[in-house]
Amino acid sequence: MTETTNRPDTKARTRDEKGTTLQGRRGADTPPGMRGNTTVADTVVAKIAGTAAREIPEIHNLGGGTARAFGAVRERVPGGGSSATQGVGVEVGERQAAVDLRVVVEYGASITDTAGDVRANVIEAVERMTGLEVVEVDIEVDDVHLPDEEEPGQDERRVA
């Protein structure tokens, strides 16, 4: 990964139960931007990975069939929103992270090319935003979305 800032990499990383803590230095002789600790929760890494995977045009959705059905119901409930971590699993260590994705690919797309594009985008986003090294991105293609296929939880009839 290419570092985009000119800051020296002087942070020691440690792991706690809520995420990864990036520890800075202390003292008056330390630049202000390097004083204190920054904690990155596992859910943050999962959201970054999920968003980066969805940026690839050939990805129709993330998650298995059941997760997508519950997601469709959750979106219809006021205030339910959508889950950015649906179909995403992460393991975050002291300096590294591993990502597992379950995806639905659009019909006609090359699965191997799409998986490569997803891996590259997820790795770039997570490493750039968190400073963690992504050691692997495992992708499980759960389904292929056909052009005339209806989403789980959708109903063609609408009540007026």
VOBA-1610 file (N, C-alpha, C; in pm, whole numbers, padded with zeros to 5 digits, always signed):
BEGIN
Met+00084-00117+00000Met+00000+00000+00000Met+00088+00123+00000Thr+00051+00222-00076Thr+00124+00347-00080Thr+00067+00442+00023Glu+00152+00495+00108Glu+00109+00589+00212Glu+00080+00723+00146Thr-00032+00784+00178Thr-00072+00908+00114Thr-00036+01031+00195Thr+00018+01011+00314Thr+00057+01125+00396Thr+00206+01119+00422Asn+00260+01226+00475Asn+00402+01231+00505Asn+00429+01205+00652Arg+00332+01155+00724Arg+00350+01126+00866Arg+00433+01000+00883Pro+00527+01002+00977Pro+00603+00880+01002Pro+00515+00774+01067Asp+00543+00647+01035Asp+00464+00537+01091Asp+00525+00497+01224Thr+00484+00567+01331Thr+00542+00542+01462Thr+00440+00483+01558Lys+00325+00438+01507Lys+00220+00388+01594Lys+00239+00240+01622Ala+00226+00204+01746Ala+00225+00062+01783Ala+00080+00019+01790Arg+00048-00100+01739Arg-00090-00144+01736Arg-00112-00254+01839Thr-00223-00243+01910Thr-00262-00348+02003Thr-00409-00380+01982Arg-00454-00496+02029Arg-00591-00543+02008Arg-00664-00545+02142Asp-00786-00494+02141Asp-00872-00512+02257Asp-01001-00577+02209Glu-01098-00595+02297Glu-01220-00667+02262Glu-01310-00590+02167Lys-01299-00459+02161Lys-01389-00379+02080Lys-01331-00346+01944Gly-01206-00372+01919Gly-01145-00341+01791Gly-00996-00326+01804Thr-00937-00260+01707Thr-00793-00241+01705Thr-00761-00103+01758Thr-00665-00094+01849Thr-00623+00034+01903Thr-00489+00072+01844Leu-00483+00187+01783Leu-00358+00240+01730Leu-00304+00337+01833Gln-00194+00301+01896Gln-00140+00382+02004Gln-00037+00480+01950Gly-00056+00605+01986Gly+00039+00709+01950Gly+00140+00731+02061Arg+00225+00828+02041Arg+00324+00861+02143Arg+00269+00968+02234Arg+00336+00991+02347Arg+00295+01091+02444Arg+00411+01186+02469Gly+00378+01304+02519Gly+00480+01400+02558Gly+00475+01526+02474Ala+00534+01630+02531Ala+00530+01762+02466Ala+00611+01764+02337Asp+00711+01679+02324Asp+00793+01679+02203Asp+00729+01602+02088Thr+00611+01542+02111Thr+00540+01467+02008Thr+00446+01560+01933Pro+00444+01552+01799Pro+00351+01636+01722Pro+00207+01612+01765Pro+00123+01715+01766Pro-00015+01702+01814Pro-00094+01590+01745Gly-00072+01568+01617Gly-00147+01465+01545Gly-00111+01323+01584Met-00008+01306+01666Met+00036+01171+01703Met+00016+01142+01852Arg-00048+01231+01924Arg-00070+01211+02068Arg-00203+01139+02089Gly-00201+01034+02171Gly-00324+00964+02206Gly-00342+00836+02128Asn-00456+00772+02150Asn-00488+00642+02090Asn-00610+00654+02000Thr-00615+00571+01898Thr-00730+00562+01810Thr-00775+00417+01807Thr-00903+00393+01834Thr-00957+00257+01833Thr-01048+00240+01712Val-01025+00133+01636Val-01106+00101+01519Val-01183-00027+01552Ala-01315-00017+01562Ala-01400-00131+01595Ala-01411-00225+01476Asp-01435-00352+01506Asp-01452-00452+01400Asp-01565-00414+01304Thr-01673-00355+01358Thr-01786-00318+01273Thr-01748-00210+01173Val-01652-00126+01208Val-01605-00023+01115Val-01537-00090+00996Val-01452-00188+01022Val-01385-00260+00914Val-01488-00332+00827Ala-01590-00391+00890Ala-01695-00460+00814Ala-01774-00364+00726Lys-01805-00245+00777Lys-01879-00146+00697Lys-01796-00098+00579Ile-01667-00074+00603Ile-01579-00030+00494Ile-01574-00138+00386Ala-01556-00264+00427Ala-01546-00374+00332Ala-01676-00392+00254Gly-01791-00385+00323Gly-01920-00400+00257Gly-01946-00290+00156Thr-01915-00168+00195Thr-01935-00054+00104Thr-01844-00065-00017Ala-01718-00103+00004Ala-01623-00117-00106Ala-01666-00228-00202Ala-01720-00338-00149Ala-01767-00447-00235Ala-01886-00403-00319Arg-01977-00326-00259Arg-02097-00280-00332Arg-02063-00177-00440Glu-01945-00118-00435Glu-01905-00021-00538Glu-01877-00087-00672Ile-01858-00217-00675Ile-01831-00288-00800Ile-01964-00309-00871Pro-01977-00262-00996Pro-02107-00264-01065Pro-02166-00405-01083Glu-02084-00508-01095Glu-02135-00643-01117Glu-02188-00710-00991Ile-02170-00646-00876Ile-02223-00700-00751Ile-02367-00651-00736His-02460-00745-00734His-02600-00709-00720His-02636-00685-00573Asn-02584-00772-00485Asn-02617-00761-00344Asn-02516-00841-00264Leu-02519-00825-00132Leu-02435-00903-00042Leu-02523-00982+00052Gly-02475-01100+00092Gly-02546-01183+00189Gly-02612-01301+00124Gly-02643-01402+00207Gly-02715-01520+00161Gly-02862-01489+00144Gly-02938-01585+00097Gly-03081-01565+00071Gly-03159-01521+00193Thr-03134-01583+00307Thr-03206-01547+00430Thr-03169-01407+00475Ala-03041-01374+00471Ala-02997-01241+00512Ala-03056-01134+00421Arg-03065-01162+00291Arg-03124-01064+00198Arg-03272-01047+00225Ala-03344-01156+00258Ala-03487-01147+00288Ala-03511-01063+00413Phe-03432-01089+00519Phe-03445-01008+00640Phe-03407-00863+00613Gly-03309-00841+00528Gly-03268-00706+00493Gly-03378-00630+00421Ala-03451-00700+00334Ala-03561-00637+00262Ala-03671-00597+00358Val-03700-00682+00457Val-03801-00649+00558Val-03754-00531+00642Arg-03627-00534+00683Arg-03571-00428+00768Arg-03578-00292+00696Glu-03557-00290+00565Glu-03562-00164+00491Glu-03703-00106+00486Arg-03805-00192+00493Arg-03944-00145+00488Arg-03993-00091+00621Val-03925-00129+00730Val-03964-00082+00863Val-03911+00059+00883Pro-03996+00154+00921Pro-03949+00291+00943Pro-03835+00294+01045Gly-03725+00356+01006Gly-03609+00366+01094Gly-03521+00243+01091Gly-03561+00141+01014Gly-03484+00017+01009Gly-03357+00030+00928Gly-03364+00109+00820Gly-03246+00131+00737Gly-03198+00004+00672Ser-03077+00011+00615Ser-03017-00107+00555Ser-02889-00139+00630Ser-02850-00262+00627Ser-02732-00304+00700Ser-02611-00305+00606Ala-02515-00220+00635Ala-02394-00213+00553Ala-02305-00334+00574Thr-02330-00409+00681Thr-02246-00525+00711Thr-02310-00657+00670Gln-02426-00652+00604Gln-02493-00774+00559Gln-02401-00848+00462Gly-02377-00976+00487Gly-02293-01056+00400Gly-02145-01036+00420Val-02106-00966+00527Val-01965-00936+00553Val-01926-00992+00689Gly-01814-01063+00692Gly-01755-01109+00817Gly-01610-01064+00820Val-01562-01022+00935Val-01422-00978+00946Val-01358-01039+01070Glu-01229-01059+01061Glu-01147-01094+01176Glu-01036-00990+01180Val-01028-00917+01290Val-00931-00809+01302Val-00832-00844+01412Gly-00705-00840+01378Gly-00599-00866+01475Gly-00526-00738+01509Glu-00404-00752+01559Glu-00326-00636+01599Glu-00286-00548+01482Arg-00243-00611+01373Arg-00194-00535+01257Arg-00260-00577+01127Gln-00340-00683+01133Gln-00395-00740+01011Gln-00545-00765+01023Ala-00608-00779+00907Ala-00750-00810+00902Ala-00775-00910+00790Ala-00877-00993+00809Ala-00923-01086+00706Ala-01072-01059+00686Val-01116-01068+00562Val-01255-01035+00527Val-01318-01154+00455Asp-01441-01188+00493Asp-01523-01289+00425Asp-01646-01220+00370Leu-01675-01243+00242Leu-01790-01181+00177Leu-01878-01288+00112Arg-02010-01271+00124Arg-02106-01352+00050Arg-02174-01257-00048Val-02163-01286-00177Val-02211-01193-00278Val-02309-01258-00374Val-02389-01172-00438Val-02475-01208-00549Val-02424-01130-00669Val-02389-01202-00776Val-02330-01141-00895Val-02437-01128-01002Glu-02431-01022-01079Glu-02523-01002-01191Glu-02498-01108-01298Tyr-02605-01159-01358Tyr-02593-01258-01465Tyr-02515-01199-01581Gly-02424-01277-01635Gly-02345-01234-01750Gly-02207-01182-01713Ala-02188-01147-01587Ala-02058-01096-01543Ala-01961-01212-01522Ser-01836-01191-01549Ser-01733-01289-01522Ser-01711-01295-01371Ile-01739-01410-01313Ile-01728-01424-01167Ile-01583-01406-01122Thr-01488-01462-01196Thr-01348-01449-01155Thr-01300-01304-01165Asp-01338-01235-01272Asp-01299-01093-01286Asp-01367-01007-01178Thr-01495-01034-01153Thr-01568-00959-01051Thr-01507-00981-00913Ala-01474-01106-00881Ala-01412-01136-00752Ala-01278-01064-00738Gly-01200-01059-00845Gly-01073-00988-00842Gly-01092-00838-00819Asp-01193-00780-00886Asp-01222-00638-00868Asp-01268-00609-00725Val-01352-00697-00669Val-01399-00680-00532Val-01281-00687-00436Arg-01196-00789-00453Arg-01079-00802-00364Arg-00992-00677-00366Ala-00961-00630-00485Ala-00874-00513-00497Ala-00937-00391-00431Asn-01068-00370-00453Asn-01135-00253-00397Asn-01146-00261-00245Val-01177-00379-00193Val-01189-00397-00048Val-01054-00377+00020Ile-00951-00439-00035Ile-00818-00427+00024Ile-00772-00282+00024Glu-00789-00213-00087Glu-00746-00073-00096Glu-00820+00013+00005Ala-00951-00004+00015Ala-01032+00080+00105Ala-00998+00054+00252Val-00992-00073+00292Val-00966-00104+00432Val-00825-00061+00472Glu-00726-00089+00388Glu-00589-00050+00423Glu-00572+00101+00427Arg-00633+00171+00332Arg-00621+00317+00328Arg-00689+00383+00448Met-00806+00332+00485Met-00884+00398+00590Met-00845+00357+00731Thr-00792+00234+00749Thr-00762+00187+00885Thr-00614+00170+00913Gly-00532+00154+00810Gly-00391+00128+00831Gly-00361-00019+00858Leu-00463-00104+00861Leu-00444-00247+00881Leu-00404-00313+00750Glu-00324-00417+00756Glu-00291-00497+00639Glu-00401-00601+00620Val-00460-00606+00502Val-00562-00706+00472Val-00490-00828+00414Val-00493-00938+00488Val-00419-01057+00446Val-00497-01144+00349Glu-00631-01138+00354Glu-00711-01214+00258Glu-00853-01160+00253Val-00913-01178+00136Val-01054-01148+00116Val-01113-01273+00051Asp-01187-01352+00130Asp-01251-01473+00078Asp-01392-01436+00031Ile-01424-01481-00091Ile-01553-01447-00151Ile-01630-01574-00182Glu-01753-01579-00133Glu-01844-01689-00164Glu-01955-01632-00252Val-01965-01682-00375Val-02072-01638-00464Val-02194-01721-00428Asp-02292-01657-00367Asp-02410-01724-00314Asp-02519-01740-00420Asp-02522-01650-00519Asp-02630-01654-00617Asp-02590-01570-00738Val-02666-01588-00846Val-02653-01505-00966Val-02789-01438-00986His-02788-01306-00999His-02913-01231-01017His-02947-01228-01165Leu-03066-01281-01198Leu-03114-01280-01336Leu-03190-01150-01360Pro-03187-01099-01484Pro-03252-00969-01511Pro-03400-00964-01475Asp-03474-01074-01490Asp-03617-01072-01462Asp-03651-01125-01323Glu-03550-01145-01239Glu-03571-01201-01106Glu-03615-01095-01007Glu-03709-01133-00921Glu-03759-01044-00818Glu-03675-01061-00692Glu-03656-00953-00617Glu-03582-00958-00491Glu-03665-01025-00382Pro-03601-01098-00289Pro-03676-01154-00176Pro-03744-01044-00097Gly-03870-01070-00057Gly-03942-00972+00024Gly-04018-00869-00058Gln-04001-00870-00192Gln-04073-00774-00274Gln-04207-00836-00317Asp-04305-00754-00328Asp-04437-00800-00370Asp-04478-00715-00488Glu-04524-00781-00594Glu-04562-00707-00714Glu-04687-00622-00690Arg-04778-00670-00605Arg-04902-00597-00581Arg-04878-00488-00479Arg-04933-00374-00503Arg-04924-00262-00410Arg-05065-00223-00368Val-05080-00196-00241Val-05211-00157-00188Val-05223-00005-00204Ala-05336+00039-00258Ala-05356+00182-00278Ala-05422+00246-00160
//
